[in-house]
Amino acid sequence: MFNVIICGVVKNADKNLQNNLDLAIEIGKKCDKYKIVIYENNSTDRTKSILSSYSTKPQFEIIMEDISPEEIKKNSKIWAYTAVTGSDHSCRMEQISNARNKLITEIQTEKYAEYNYVVMIDLDGKFFAIDGIINSLYLIQENPLRIIYGNSLNYYDYYALRSPHYEYNLFGPELIGEHFWANMYNSRLQIKPNSPDLVTVYSAFNGIGVYDKKAFIGTNYDALVNPIVKDGYKKIIALHPSAYERLNTILKNPCPKFPGGEQDDDFYWKNNSGYNKPVICEHVAFNFALFNELT
């Protein structure tokens, strides 16, 4: 039985939002039971009004907030690396991570106790395949330890990807700094569209994730390199010692573009991506928590 929570975070996405909400309803209709849970904050386009038009529908739970700039700055752990970039703003990854964690808090409440699967979608995307999502639910039903992420015609979400198939996708900018961005597209993750085969990775997203709901118990998103991330990378270098040795000089030295960071025995965790801390894609932190449980 597929009792599914379809959820997503959104901000300033009015261009594709209504179409994607209608697609989410179509996904739900193919399940035994469904609920669509959306979190939004601080939109300045038509996003709030579009969401409001769906908020009275019984299958929707929509949470909307406006958070003041002062509150965001007060509660931010990460900020722009102003001395290098000249910018003065909060960290996008941290704000998205906070939003996704609000979704996790919501779907853990008692009113969702009878739901057993979660589909996380990016509501600003142009398209997602309903049949692919339903097929993924069947694959997870066979093996609840799986998480299945989207492919689309081309995998594009390299910031969330940590793949054993190419060393520059094995380590993120929190470890190899600008080398990550420079080499990101040199070797693309190849998955044939409509292929029944699954490709094993340590982390991914690509706009869609399909999960057993138990994956969210005790697991959170994070935009900072935390002990869970560090443990995950230690396990990865044990599995890929040759890649670690080839990139050792980069991995163990600071980023010349964004000085500072944190050094330990295995890595130099680099300030990166224009921020004053070693930041990481929130999906990587989430996926590594689950990866650690399995290894």
N, C-alpha and C positions, 0 to 999 in steps of 0.2 A: 504494500500500500504506500503510495507516494503522497504524504502530507507535506507540502513544500512551502517554505518561506522564501519568497523572491524579494531580495532587498538590494538597496544601493544608496550611495551618498551622492549628493548633487549640489552644484552651485553654478549659477549663470549658464544654464544649458537649455535655454528655451527653444533653440533651433530644432533639436531632435527629441525633446523630452516627451511631447504628447504621443508621438509615434512609438517611442520605446515603452511608455506606460501601457499603451494598447497591446503591444507585443507581449509585455509581461502578463497581461490578462489572458492572452491566448495561450501562453505557456501554462498558466494556472488551470485553465479549462481542461487541459489534457491530464491533469493530476486528480487524485481522489479528493483532495482538499487543498486550498491554498490561501495564503495571506501575502500581501505586498506591503513591505515595510520600507519607508523612505525617510532618510534624514537629510535636511537642508539647512544651511545657514548663510546669511549675509548676501543673498543674491540681489543684484541690482537691475536685472532684466525682467522678463515675464515669468521666470521660473516659479516664484511664489504663487502667482495667480493661477498658473496651470495646475500646480499641485493642489491648490485650494478647490479647484473644480472637481478633483477626484476624492477629496477628503471625506465627503459624505457617503461614499460608496462603502458598503460593509466589509469588502475584501481588502480595504486599504487602512493602513496605520501610517500617518504622515506626521513627522516631527519637524517643525520649523522654528528656527531661532534667529535672533539678531544679536551678535556678540560685539560689544564695543571695541574699538581699537585699543583702548586703555586696558581692558580686561584681557585681550589677546596678548598684549605685550607683557602684562604682569604674569601670566600663566605660561608663557613660552619658555622652553628650555633651550631652544635653538633660535638664532637670529642671523640675519644677513651678515656676511663678512665685510662690514662696511669699509674697513680700512683698505681692502683690496678692490672691492667691486664698486664702491661709492653708493651702493644701495642701502636702504634702511627699511627692512620689512621682515615679517615673520616667515617661517619656513613652511612652504606649501606641503611637504611631506608630513610634517608634524600636525598640521591642521587636518589633513585627510586622515591620518592615523587616529586622531582624536574623534573624528566623525565616525569612522568605522567602529571604534570601540563603543560609541554610543549605540550603534546598531546591535553589537554583541550584548550589551547590557539589556537592551529592550527584548531581544529574542530569547533571553534566558529567563524571562519572567514566566510565571505560572500559566498565563493565558496562552502561551505557545507550547505547553507541555506535550500536546498530542501531535506536534509537527516533528518529523524525523529527518528532513533534508533541507538544505539551504542552497539557493542559487543566488550568488552575488554578481550583479551586473553593473557595468558603467553606463549610466543613463545619458551620457553625452555622446555615445557612439552612434554610428550611422546604421548599423545593422547587426543582428545576431540571429542565428539559425535555431528555430524552435525545435526541429527534429533532432538536431545535434545535442541540445540540452536534454531532451527526453531520453535519448539513447545513453547519455552520460549517467543519468539517474539509474538506469538498468545496470550499467557497469559498476556503479558504486554499490548498488544493492548486492551484487555478487561478491564485492570485496569492500567493506566499509572503511578500510584503511586508505583507500585511494582518495585523492582529490584530483579532479579532472578540470583542466583549464582550457581556454579557447585556443583555436589555431587560426581561424579565418583563412583567407587565400594566402596570406603571408604572415608569419609570426612577426610582430613588431615591437612588443613590450619588453625590450632588452633590459631595461632598468630593473624589472622584477625577476628577470631570468638568472638563475644560477644553474648552469648546465655542465654535465660531465663531458660533453662532446667537443668543447672548444675552450682553451684555457682562459681567454679574455672574457668569456661569459661565466667562467668558474668563480672569478673574484670580481667584486664590484668596485665602484669608485671609492668606497670607504677603505679599500686596500690598495688599489693600483691607480687611484687618482685619475689624472687626465688620460692615462693610457686606456682606460675603460672606454671613454667617449671616442677616442681616436680609432680604436680597433673594433668597436661594437658591431659594425656591419660587415667586417671582413669575412666572417664565416657565419652565414645565416643558419638558424635552426630550420632544418628542412623536414617538413611534414606534408605529405601530399594531401590536398583537400579531399575530404570524404574518405580518407583512409581509415580502416577499422583498427589500425595499429595504434597503440599508445607509446609515447616516447617518455622515458623516465628522466626526470630532472629533480633538482633539489629545491627549486623555487620557480614560480612562473605566475602569470595572471592573464594578460592579453585581453582584458575587458570582461571576461566571464570566468567564474569559478563555481563548480558544483561539488557540494560537500555533504557528508553525513553530519547531521547537526551536532553530534558528540564532539566533532573536531573543535568546536568553539568553547567547550568546557575547560576553564582554566587557561585559555589561550587568548592573547591580546595582540593587537598591532602596535608597532613602535617605529619611530623614525630615528632613534638613536641606536648606536652599537651598544647592546646590553650583554649581560653574561650569557644569555641564551644564544645570541648571535656568535659570540666568541667560542662557545662550546661547539656550535654547528660547524664553524670554520676549522676548528681543530680536527673534527671528524673528517672533514673534506680533505684536509692535507694528508691525513693518514690514508685516505683512499686514493689520493693523486699526488704522491710524493714527487714524481718527476716534474709536474707542472709547478709545484711549489719551488723546486730547485731552480727551474729555468727562470722564474720570475722573482727569485729571492732578493735580488738587489732592490727591485721596485717595492716588493712587499715589506721590506724591513727598513725603509728610509722614508723621510717626510716627503710630502708633496711640495715641489718648488713653487707652485702657483699660490697655494693656500697654506702658509706656514702654520705649524702647530699641530696638535693632535695628541695621541696617546701611544706609548710604546710598551710592548710586553715581550716575552721571550720569542714569540713566533712572528709577530706582525708589528708594523707601525700603522695604527689606525688614523687615517688621514682626514683632516678637515677637507671638505670637498664640495663641489657643486654650488659654490658661492656662499656657503654657510660657515659659521664659526665653530662648528663641532663636526665630528665624524658622523655624518648622517647616512641613513640607509633607506632604501625603498621599504615602505611599511609591509608589503607583501613578503619580502625576504625575512623580516623578523618573525612574522606569523608562521611562515612555512618552516623556518628553521626550528621553531618550537616543536612542531609535529615531527620533523625529521629527527630531532634529538630523541624523541620518544621511541622511534623505531630502530635506532642504531645503538 
